[in-house]
Every structure is written in structure tokens, then in C-alpha cells.
């Protein structure tokens, strides 16, 4: 009990429910602004750290890659809209469905490796007389090209030529690289169909595939762009051992 007769509990209640003064409101507002500024600065620094250290040529290539992907997405949307319009028209429904089925079969044939393909793209040639290049470099090149939008790929070397698909496995057999069990010896020629500039940029980024190969003893990588390259290696379509089509869900 205080000298004026007010208990400690009563004083705490009065302090908690008392209306804040203008000075207290000002201090709270300043604290909020300071916290907001700190969070904004951290996010800006974290988001722009990588781009700030990139070279102007790399930034231009990244922008071109993003623009190319946006253009491809817009083209796909337009194709789907045209297909929907044709399929909804009773007079053209059957012919449109047949044409769409044929186009889809061709697309699946290219993706699964059962059909040859031709189009713009690049050829990555790896010279490696000392046999210093192993499967990690080849796998990295394949993944970089996939991420850059490559639609069909094959790799050739002394020992054979192999079509690269989603299930392709890359490994090592002594000093040679194996692709789906086929042992290949340099020089290796990796052919990819896609936007040539985007594919070449993906391989030439600092610290990427070309830099890795060139840093190896005696090895050298050359990227050649072309308006027309061919992917002619084929592979048989394996029949699933365990999977089977699921019944269509009822509407």
C-alpha cells in the first residue's frame, strides 16, 4: 500500500489502461518506421546481392532468357486457346481433334527420343586428350541445357551416340564417361535443340561448364551456335513394367 492509499495492483492496472501520451505515440511511431526500414534494407540487400555482382553481359543474357521464356509461355497460351476454339466448334471438332492428336504424338516422340528432331541450337564440343573430364561435367552440361529450354539432345563420342531423355543416366567407367551404359571417349559432341543464344549463355556463365572444362589440364570446350542442328539418335520406347493407365475420373 502506497502512502496515498493506492495499492501496487491498482497502480499497475491504471498504467496499463491509461491513454498513451503524444510523446509515447511519437516514440512508438519512430520505432515502427525504424523496424520497417531495417526489414526493407535486408530484403533489398539479399535480393540484389547476386545481380549486383554480375557483369553487364550476364545481366543482358539473364534478361533475354526471361523474355524468351515469357514469349514461349504466351505462345503456348495462344496455341491452347486456338485448340479450345476449334474443339468447341462442331463442324471442325473431329478434324481438329485428329490434328491435335497427331501433333501431340510428334511432340511425345521428340521428348521420348523415338523420333528424330531438327531445329536451331548449339553443339558443345569437349576436347579432352588427357581424359580429365568425368561424368559430373557432362551431367552438369545436360542439366544446364535442360534448364535453358533444350527440347532435344544427343551426345556422341568414340564409342557411339546416345539420345538424351529424362531418364538418361550418366556415370564413369574408368577414364571414360558412360551415358545410358554406352562408354564414350572424347572428343565429345553434345547437340541440343533450342534457342541458340540462351543455350550458349547457359554453358558460358562464369564458373559454368565451359570454364570448368577449360580449367582442366589439356581440356577445351567449344560452343557453336547454328540455325539448324539435327538430333538423329533414337531409342526404343520401353514398356512400363509396373505402371498402367489409371481410369479417368468421373465428372
Backbone bond lengths (Angstrom), bond angles and torsions (degrees), N, CA, C in turn:
res aa  C-N    CA-C-N  psi(-1)  N-CA   C-N-CA  omega(-1)  CA-C   N-CA-C  phi
1 X - - - 1.469 - - 1.520 107.41 -
2 X 1.344 116.08 128.03 1.463 120.83 179.59 1.503 109.98 -80.78
3 X 1.325 114.21 174.33 1.454 119.55 -176.99 1.505 111.47 -66.34
4 X 1.269 121.19 -29.92 1.472 122.31 -178.64 1.528 111.24 -88.61
5 X 1.321 117.74 7.94 1.460 120.24 174.92 1.518 113.94 90.55
6 X 1.332 119.65 2.29 1.468 122.94 -178.48 1.513 109.30 -95.75
7 X 1.342 116.64 128.81 1.456 120.63 -179.00 1.528 110.60 -75.91
8 X 1.358 115.77 162.97 1.467 120.91 178.37 1.525 110.50 -62.49
9 X 1.339 116.87 -38.99 1.455 120.43 178.98 1.520 111.23 -61.85
10 X 1.303 117.24 -43.64 1.466 121.13 -179.97 1.526 111.14 -63.72
11 X 1.339 116.58 -37.80 1.468 120.34 179.95 1.533 110.41 -67.42
12 X 1.367 118.03 -37.68 1.462 120.82 178.51 1.521 111.46 -66.38
13 X 1.339 115.62 -42.69 1.464 119.65 178.39 1.508 110.59 -61.70
14 X 1.326 116.80 -43.89 1.474 120.28 -179.47 1.533 111.03 -63.88
15 X 1.350 117.21 -35.86 1.466 119.94 -179.32 1.524 111.33 -70.98
16 X 1.346 115.80 -37.10 1.460 118.58 -178.57 1.520 112.77 -69.07
17 X 1.335 116.70 -37.30 1.463 120.38 -174.66 1.523 112.83 -100.70
18 X 1.305 115.48 6.35 1.471 117.80 178.95 1.514 109.53 -73.27
19 X 1.296 117.77 146.97 1.470 123.29 179.34 1.526 108.76 -72.19
20 X 1.367 117.75 127.87 1.467 119.28 -178.00 1.526 111.11 -64.64
21 X 1.326 113.77 147.12 1.462 119.43 179.24 1.519 110.01 -79.21
22 X 1.351 119.69 163.39 1.469 122.00 177.25 1.524 112.26 -57.11
23 X 1.328 117.78 -35.04 1.461 119.80 179.13 1.519 111.12 -65.14
24 X 1.350 115.46 -42.08 1.453 118.81 178.92 1.523 111.75 -64.70
25 X 1.339 116.84 -40.07 1.461 120.69 177.21 1.522 111.00 -62.02
26 X 1.333 116.73 -39.66 1.462 120.04 179.79 1.512 111.93 -65.24
27 X 1.351 116.48 -41.70 1.455 120.06 177.98 1.526 110.96 -63.14
28 X 1.336 117.66 -42.42 1.464 121.31 178.85 1.516 111.35 -62.15
29 X 1.345 116.81 -41.45 1.458 120.48 179.49 1.525 111.24 -64.01
30 X 1.325 116.54 -42.23 1.465 119.98 178.45 1.529 111.50 -63.35
31 X 1.330 117.12 -40.50 1.461 120.34 177.66 1.532 111.13 -62.42
32 X 1.348 116.27 -41.14 1.461 119.79 178.50 1.511 112.12 -63.95
33 X 1.340 117.20 -42.83 1.462 120.48 178.75 1.516 111.69 -64.29
34 X 1.340 115.78 -39.25 1.460 119.20 178.95 1.525 111.49 -64.74
35 X 1.324 117.77 -42.62 1.465 121.16 178.23 1.523 111.17 -62.97
36 X 1.347 116.25 -42.11 1.464 120.31 178.59 1.519 111.35 -62.38
37 X 1.330 117.00 -41.99 1.464 121.02 -179.53 1.528 110.87 -64.88
38 X 1.333 116.75 -39.46 1.465 119.94 179.56 1.523 111.84 -65.81
39 X 1.332 116.39 -44.38 1.465 120.17 179.28 1.521 110.62 -62.75
40 X 1.340 116.69 -43.17 1.463 120.60 179.41 1.513 111.43 -62.01
41 X 1.337 116.54 -41.74 1.468 120.40 -179.50 1.526 110.95 -64.84
42 X 1.338 117.12 -42.09 1.461 120.78 -179.65 1.517 110.78 -63.39
43 X 1.341 116.28 -44.35 1.465 119.47 -179.87 1.517 111.38 -65.46
44 X 1.317 116.88 -40.84 1.466 120.14 -179.91 1.510 110.77 -64.86
45 X 1.324 116.60 -42.02 1.461 120.22 -179.85 1.513 111.10 -66.15
46 X 1.340 116.28 -43.91 1.465 120.05 -179.09 1.515 111.41 -66.48
47 X 1.336 117.77 -37.35 1.455 120.68 -176.63 1.502 113.89 -76.54
48 X 1.326 118.67 -29.10 1.449 120.56 -174.20 1.516 113.37 -106.58
49 X 1.353 117.70 3.79 1.455 119.36 -176.44 1.518 112.35 -62.50
50 X 1.352 117.26 -45.32 1.454 120.35 -178.01 1.515 111.71 -68.58
51 X 1.334 116.58 -45.34 1.458 120.04 -178.29 1.514 111.70 -67.58
52 X 1.333 117.04 -32.68 1.460 119.23 -178.35 1.515 111.62 -65.85
53 X 1.331 117.28 -28.49 1.459 120.61 -178.96 1.518 112.79 -90.89
54 X 1.343 117.02 -3.45 1.462 119.97 -178.03 1.530 110.69 -80.70
55 X 1.331 115.07 153.41 1.452 120.63 177.92 1.526 110.16 -76.40
56 X 1.348 117.60 156.09 1.474 119.43 178.53 1.515 112.93 -56.15
57 X 1.351 118.16 -39.30 1.457 120.45 179.42 1.527 111.30 -63.32
58 X 1.354 116.00 -37.86 1.460 119.38 178.46 1.522 111.15 -67.17
59 X 1.339 116.81 -39.75 1.466 120.01 178.85 1.523 110.81 -63.52
60 X 1.329 116.50 -40.76 1.468 119.95 178.01 1.527 110.13 -63.50
61 X 1.321 117.01 -41.01 1.459 120.33 179.55 1.523 111.67 -66.30
62 X 1.343 116.47 -40.88 1.467 119.69 177.95 1.524 110.52 -62.35
63 X 1.339 116.24 -43.18 1.463 120.03 178.55 1.522 110.99 -63.34
64 X 1.347 116.87 -41.88 1.462 120.13 179.03 1.527 110.95 -63.99
65 X 1.339 116.64 -37.71 1.459 120.71 178.72 1.525 110.77 -64.30
66 X 1.339 116.18 -44.72 1.469 120.04 178.73 1.529 110.96 -63.98
67 X 1.331 116.62 -40.55 1.467 119.69 178.67 1.522 110.91 -64.61
68 X 1.349 115.35 -39.98 1.461 118.52 178.52 1.515 112.27 -63.96
69 X 1.322 116.81 -40.73 1.465 119.59 178.26 1.520 111.31 -65.64
70 X 1.320 116.69 -38.91 1.463 119.94 178.20 1.527 110.18 -64.01
71 X 1.336 117.04 -40.78 1.468 120.23 178.93 1.530 110.67 -64.01
72 X 1.349 116.81 -40.82 1.465 119.25 179.00 1.522 111.55 -64.78
73 X 1.329 117.14 -39.38 1.468 119.87 178.45 1.524 111.28 -65.30
74 X 1.352 116.34 -41.40 1.464 118.99 177.88 1.526 111.14 -64.09
75 X 1.323 116.63 -37.39 1.462 119.86 178.06 1.523 111.14 -65.94
76 X 1.326 117.07 -40.29 1.457 120.09 178.26 1.523 111.45 -64.65
77 X 1.335 116.68 -40.49 1.467 120.16 177.56 1.518 110.57 -61.62
78 X 1.344 116.84 -43.71 1.465 120.60 -180.00 1.530 110.89 -63.56
79 X 1.337 117.72 -40.76 1.467 120.98 178.50 1.530 110.86 -63.17
80 X 1.333 116.17 -42.86 1.466 119.10 178.95 1.521 111.80 -64.68
81 X 1.317 116.61 -38.24 1.459 119.70 178.49 1.530 111.16 -65.48
82 X 1.338 116.83 -40.60 1.467 119.68 177.80 1.522 111.09 -65.33
83 X 1.334 116.29 -41.54 1.465 119.51 178.59 1.528 111.33 -62.87
84 X 1.328 116.74 -41.93 1.468 120.15 179.09 1.521 110.88 -62.78
85 X 1.345 117.13 -39.53 1.464 120.36 -179.92 1.523 110.77 -65.60
86 X 1.344 117.54 -41.14 1.461 120.43 179.99 1.519 111.60 -67.95
87 X 1.321 116.73 -40.98 1.457 120.19 -178.33 1.522 112.69 -70.39
88 X 1.317 116.92 -23.51 1.465 119.89 179.04 1.521 112.17 -84.63
89 X 1.343 117.17 -10.34 1.464 121.51 179.70 1.526 108.09 -91.09
90 X 1.335 116.59 121.20 1.450 120.57 -175.76 1.511 114.01 -62.45
91 X 1.328 118.65 -33.99 1.464 121.59 -176.19 1.522 112.68 -73.77
92 X 1.318 117.56 -26.57 1.467 120.43 -177.53 1.524 112.46 -114.01
93 X 1.334 117.01 8.14 1.458 119.91 -172.53 1.519 112.11 -62.62
94 X 1.346 118.48 -48.09 1.456 121.37 -176.14 1.521 111.92 -65.63
95 X 1.343 117.07 -47.22 1.464 119.79 -178.61 1.529 110.52 -66.89
96 X 1.337 117.14 -36.88 1.460 120.03 179.05 1.524 110.98 -66.97
97 X 1.333 116.31 -40.26 1.465 119.85 179.06 1.521 110.68 -64.60
98 X 1.353 117.27 -39.58 1.464 120.74 179.09 1.527 110.77 -66.27
99 X 1.333 116.72 -44.47 1.464 120.12 179.29 1.526 111.01 -63.70
100 X 1.331 116.00 -39.02 1.460 119.73 179.39 1.527 110.49 -66.70
101 X 1.335 117.06 -38.95 1.461 120.42 178.97 1.529 110.65 -64.77
102 X 1.326 116.74 -40.97 1.466 119.97 178.35 1.525 111.22 -65.18
103 X 1.333 116.45 -43.42 1.468 119.82 178.87 1.518 111.06 -62.86
104 X 1.326 116.49 -39.51 1.465 119.80 179.56 1.528 110.52 -67.48
105 X 1.347 117.10 -37.57 1.462 119.93 178.15 1.523 110.73 -63.86
106 X 1.344 117.47 -39.83 1.455 120.32 177.46 1.529 111.21 -65.32
107 X 1.341 116.22 -42.08 1.464 119.77 178.87 1.516 111.50 -62.21
108 X 1.330 116.08 -45.12 1.463 119.91 179.23 1.526 110.84 -65.91
109 X 1.328 117.02 -34.26 1.453 119.89 178.00 1.513 112.37 -64.17
110 X 1.338 116.70 -38.43 1.466 120.49 177.48 1.521 110.27 -69.33
111 X 1.335 117.30 -43.77 1.464 120.87 -177.28 1.529 112.01 -67.83
112 X 1.325 117.52 -35.55 1.464 120.50 -178.32 1.524 112.78 -88.83
113 X 1.344 117.11 -7.85 1.454 120.38 176.59 1.512 115.20 87.20
114 X 1.330 118.47 11.02 1.464 120.26 -179.95 1.521 112.34 -88.52
115 X 1.329 118.28 -9.72 1.459 122.73 177.43 1.521 109.58 -124.89
116 X 1.326 115.95 144.91 1.465 120.54 173.74 1.522 109.28 -72.38
117 X 1.322 115.59 159.43 1.470 119.95 -177.46 1.522 109.47 -139.76
118 X 1.326 114.92 153.95 1.461 121.91 177.68 1.519 108.79 -142.91
119 X 1.330 116.33 144.21 1.460 120.14 178.46 1.515 110.83 170.04
120 X 1.326 116.81 -178.82 1.466 119.83 177.48 1.519 110.42 -67.37
121 X 1.312 116.51 152.36 1.463 118.62 179.50 1.512 112.43 173.79
122 X 1.332 115.22 -153.39 1.468 121.00 -176.32 1.523 109.72 -138.56
123 X 1.340 114.26 162.82 1.459 121.67 171.03 1.523 106.90 -127.14
124 X 1.325 116.21 120.88 1.465 122.16 174.91 1.518 107.88 -97.94
125 X 1.323 115.98 116.28 1.465 121.56 178.43 1.524 108.83 -106.59
126 X 1.326 116.26 125.87 1.467 122.23 179.83 1.524 108.65 -113.70
127 X 1.333 115.59 110.97 1.455 121.71 173.58 1.535 107.92 -89.85
128 X 1.318 116.36 127.25 1.464 119.64 -174.61 1.525 110.60 -147.92
129 X 1.342 117.47 68.05 1.472 119.56 -177.60 1.520 113.51 -64.03
130 X 1.333 118.10 -25.81 1.467 120.82 -179.21 1.523 113.02 -89.80
131 X 1.344 117.06 -0.57 1.467 122.54 179.72 1.527 111.75 56.57
132 X 1.329 114.76 49.66 1.459 120.81 -179.96 1.529 112.28 -96.12
133 X 1.319 117.76 -15.30 1.462 121.79 -176.03 1.522 109.52 -89.06
134 X 1.333 115.72 129.49 1.459 120.97 -177.87 1.528 110.92 -119.29
135 X 1.327 114.75 -173.11 1.462 120.55 -171.26 1.526 113.34 -62.48
136 X 1.347 118.43 -30.25 1.457 119.67 -177.44 1.520 111.35 -62.47
137 X 1.342 117.36 -36.82 1.467 120.50 179.71 1.531 110.14 -69.73
138 X 1.326 117.12 -43.98 1.465 120.87 179.97 1.527 110.20 -64.24
139 X 1.330 117.54 -44.20 1.458 120.59 179.08 1.523 110.93 -62.86
140 X 1.325 117.34 -39.96 1.459 120.90 178.14 1.528 110.68 -62.54
141 X 1.339 116.92 -40.71 1.462 120.36 178.11 1.522 111.16 -62.82
142 X 1.320 116.86 -43.34 1.467 120.61 178.89 1.523 111.09 -62.24
143 X 1.332 117.24 -45.02 1.458 120.93 -179.10 1.525 111.68 -65.87
144 X 1.332 117.30 -40.00 1.460 120.23 178.44 1.525 110.60 -62.82
145 X 1.320 116.92 -41.79 1.464 120.43 179.69 1.529 111.12 -68.44
146 X 1.314 117.35 -37.50 1.468 119.82 176.41 1.527 110.48 -62.28
147 X 1.332 115.82 -46.24 1.462 119.88 -179.89 1.527 111.61 -63.52
148 X 1.332 116.73 -28.23 1.466 120.86 -179.29 1.530 112.20 -85.43
149 X 1.324 117.60 1.37 1.461 120.12 173.88 1.512 115.47 100.94
150 X 1.335 118.89 17.41 1.463 120.35 177.35 1.526 110.37 -62.30
151 X 1.329 116.58 132.49 1.461 121.25 -175.60 1.521 113.32 -101.69
152 X 1.323 117.96 -21.00 1.462 122.15 177.27 1.523 107.55 -154.41
153 X 1.359 116.28 140.34 1.466 120.64 -177.98 1.519 110.40 -144.15
154 X 1.330 114.25 153.03 1.446 121.48 169.80 1.522 108.09 -147.83
155 X 1.332 116.13 156.21 1.462 121.02 177.73 1.517 108.35 -130.26
156 X 1.324 115.97 137.37 1.453 121.68 -178.27 1.522 109.38 -130.15
157 X 1.313 115.44 152.75 1.452 122.35 177.07 1.510 108.45 -168.49
158 X 1.315 116.04 -178.18 1.457 119.44 175.56 1.526 108.56 -65.88
159 X 1.315 115.82 110.38 1.460 120.64 -176.23 1.508 112.78 131.32
160 X 1.352 117.59 -17.93 1.451 119.00 177.73 1.511 113.31 148.05
161 X 1.330 114.87 -173.38 1.452 122.66 177.94 1.525 107.50 -136.95
162 X 1.332 117.25 138.51 1.462 121.85 -172.46 1.521 109.22 -131.32
163 X 1.310 116.56 133.06 1.465 122.04 172.98 1.525 108.57 -77.10
164 X 1.309 116.98 134.13 1.464 122.06 -178.40 1.518 108.98 -100.27
165 X 1.333 116.49 123.59 1.462 122.51 177.85 1.526 107.98 -129.09
166 X 1.320 115.68 -173.74 1.465 119.42 -175.25 1.523 112.57 -64.72
167 X 1.328 117.32 -27.76 1.464 120.18 -177.40 1.521 113.03 -93.98
168 X 1.310 118.38 6.43 1.464 121.50 -176.59 1.530 110.70 -62.51
169 X 1.331 115.61 135.60 1.468 122.20 178.18 1.523 109.16 -112.30
170 X 1.339 116.48 137.28 1.457 122.72 -179.26 1.529 108.36 -120.32
171 X 1.322 116.18 133.30 1.468 120.22 -179.55 1.521 111.30 -150.11
172 X 1.306 115.98 -166.24 1.464 122.47 -179.41 1.527 109.50 -126.89
173 X 1.325 114.65 144.47 1.452 121.90 173.39 1.518 106.83 -134.91
174 X 1.326 116.40 94.59 1.451 120.23 -172.86 1.517 110.28 65.52
175 X 1.319 116.64 -122.63 1.462 121.06 179.71 1.521 112.76 -94.65
176 X 1.328 116.80 4.42 1.461 120.29 -177.96 1.529 111.11 -108.78
177 X 1.327 114.33 152.59 1.462 121.31 176.68 1.521 108.44 -91.24
178 X 1.328 116.71 136.53 1.461 120.65 176.59 1.519 109.34 -110.28
179 X 1.317 115.58 137.48 1.463 122.28 176.61 1.522 106.90 -126.30
180 X 1.316 116.06 114.24 1.473 122.34 -174.83 1.530 110.97 51.32
181 X 1.333 115.81 40.91 1.451 121.17 175.36 1.511 115.11 85.66
182 X 1.334 118.76 -6.25 1.460 121.95 179.40 1.524 108.61 -93.78
183 X 1.333 117.64 121.09 1.459 121.95 -179.04 1.530 109.33 -81.89
184 X 1.341 116.38 126.24 1.460 122.20 -176.94 1.518 109.84 -120.35
185 X 1.318 115.46 138.70 1.460 122.09 176.69 1.517 108.94 -114.72
186 X 1.335 116.20 141.04 1.458 121.44 179.43 1.537 110.43 -61.95
187 X 1.352 115.59 152.14 1.469 126.98 9.17 1.530 112.41 -74.71
188 X 1.339 114.31 140.27 1.455 121.59 177.89 1.521 109.31 -101.33
189 X 1.334 115.71 142.01 1.459 121.28 179.48 1.529 107.87 -126.24
190 X 1.314 116.44 108.05 1.464 122.61 179.78 1.521 108.44 -101.52
191 X 1.328 117.06 114.25 1.467 123.49 -177.88 1.523 108.38 -103.34
192 X 1.324 116.46 132.94 1.467 120.94 179.43 1.523 109.54 -137.10
193 X 1.322 116.27 135.99 1.463 122.41 177.24 1.521 108.95 -100.67
194 X 1.323 115.84 128.88 1.458 122.92 -178.96 1.512 108.85 168.52
195 X 1.327 116.25 -167.75 1.454 119.77 177.45 1.531 108.85 -67.61
196 X 1.339 118.67 116.20 1.470 119.82 -173.27 1.523 113.89 -58.30
197 X 1.326 116.75 -42.83 1.467 119.12 -177.05 1.524 110.97 -65.55
198 X 1.322 117.01 -42.46 1.460 120.23 -178.95 1.527 110.95 -66.70
199 X 1.326 116.85 -42.08 1.463 120.35 179.76 1.529 111.38 -64.88
200 X 1.345 115.99 -43.71 1.466 119.05 179.63 1.519 111.41 -64.64
201 X 1.321 116.98 -37.73 1.462 120.63 178.42 1.520 111.22 -64.72
202 X 1.330 117.14 -39.53 1.468 120.69 179.84 1.518 111.47 -61.86
203 X 1.326 117.40 -36.36 1.460 120.14 -179.93 1.521 112.59 -80.29
204 X 1.338 116.71 -23.96 1.459 120.19 -173.91 1.510 115.67 -99.83
205 X 1.341 118.94 8.38 1.457 120.20 179.39 1.523 109.87 -62.91
206 X 1.339 118.24 148.68 1.469 120.50 -179.76 1.529 111.60 -55.73
207 X 1.312 116.11 129.48 1.456 120.99 -178.54 1.509 113.82 78.57
208 X 1.342 117.50 7.47 1.452 121.36 -177.96 1.517 113.19 -88.41
209 X 1.337 114.66 -151.57 1.463 120.65 -172.31 1.523 111.93 -63.07
210 X 1.328 117.20 -49.81 1.467 119.99 -177.16 1.523 110.69 -62.40
211 X 1.330 117.47 -44.84 1.464 120.39 178.63 1.522 111.77 -61.77
212 X 1.328 116.85 -39.79 1.466 120.76 -179.60 1.521 111.06 -64.17
213 X 1.339 116.24 -44.55 1.466 119.31 179.86 1.524 110.31 -65.57
214 X 1.333 117.04 -45.94 1.465 120.04 -177.09 1.528 112.87 -66.49
215 X 1.337 117.37 -22.05 1.466 120.13 178.88 1.523 112.64 -82.31
216 X 1.346 116.73 -10.10 1.458 120.64 178.14 1.531 109.58 -82.77
217 X 1.309 115.90 149.93 1.464 120.94 -175.74 1.523 111.13 -62.82
218 X 1.340 116.05 117.68 1.460 121.66 174.94 1.507 115.45 77.24
219 X 1.324 119.07 -5.35 1.467 121.61 -177.87 1.523 110.50 -90.84
220 X 1.332 115.31 154.19 1.459 120.17 -179.40 1.521 108.57 -152.03
221 X 1.333 116.00 140.02 1.463 121.99 179.96 1.518 109.91 -117.39
222 X 1.325 116.50 137.70 1.461 123.08 178.44 1.528 107.85 -128.64
223 X 1.337 117.00 127.55 1.461 122.23 176.54 1.522 108.48 -108.38
224 X 1.323 116.75 120.55 1.458 122.67 -179.29 1.522 109.09 -115.42
225 X 1.320 117.37 121.91 1.469 121.43 176.43 1.523 109.44 -90.13
226 X 1.322 115.64 151.33 1.457 120.10 -178.20 1.522 110.07 -152.37
227 X 1.347 117.43 145.42 1.467 119.55 175.57 1.515 112.83 -72.31
228 X 1.341 117.11 -12.82 1.465 119.41 179.89 1.523 110.08 -153.75
229 X 1.319 115.63 115.81 1.471 121.73 172.70 1.525 107.72 -125.43
230 X 1.315 116.07 160.86 1.464 120.87 -176.92 1.523 110.31 -121.83
231 X 1.315 114.37 138.16 1.461 122.58 172.19 1.524 105.67 -115.94
232 X 1.318 116.26 101.55 1.462 121.30 -171.09 1.524 113.68 -106.82
233 X 1.325 117.86 -15.13 1.467 119.86 179.52 1.524 109.83 -66.29
234 X 1.320 115.88 136.16 1.467 121.06 -178.64 1.527 109.51 -119.31
235 X 1.310 114.89 160.54 1.458 120.11 174.98 1.520 108.65 -140.50
236 X 1.317 115.49 146.39 1.458 120.37 179.90 1.517 110.12 -70.59
237 X 1.307 115.25 144.77 1.463 120.42 178.88 1.520 109.13 -81.28
238 X 1.314 116.03 113.25 1.462 120.42 -177.82 1.526 110.87 -74.22
239 X 1.314 115.72 136.88 1.455 120.55 177.73 1.523 109.49 -81.66
240 X 1.331 118.12 131.10 1.472 120.04 -179.91 1.525 111.46 -60.01
241 X 1.321 116.28 136.19 1.458 121.18 179.13 1.524 112.21 -84.82
242 X 1.312 117.13 -30.82 1.458 120.97 -173.19 1.527 113.35 -120.58
243 X 1.310 117.54 -33.77 1.461 120.63 -176.12 1.508 111.57 -83.42
244 X 1.313 115.53 145.60 1.466 122.29 176.72 1.524 107.95 -141.76
245 X 1.340 117.84 155.57 1.469 119.34 -178.43 1.530 111.57 -60.59
246 X 1.306 114.90 136.28 1.475 120.62 177.22 1.522 108.85 -83.92
247 X 1.314 117.67 147.17 1.465 119.82 177.60 1.519 111.08 -62.70
248 X 1.320 115.17 144.75 1.461 119.38 -179.99 1.512 110.23 -66.32
249 X 1.336 117.09 135.68 1.473 118.89 -179.74 1.540 110.99 -66.79
250 X 1.313 115.26 141.81 1.468 119.26 178.35 1.515 109.05 -74.77
251 X 1.336 117.36 139.82 1.480 119.59 -179.93 1.516 111.48 -66.49
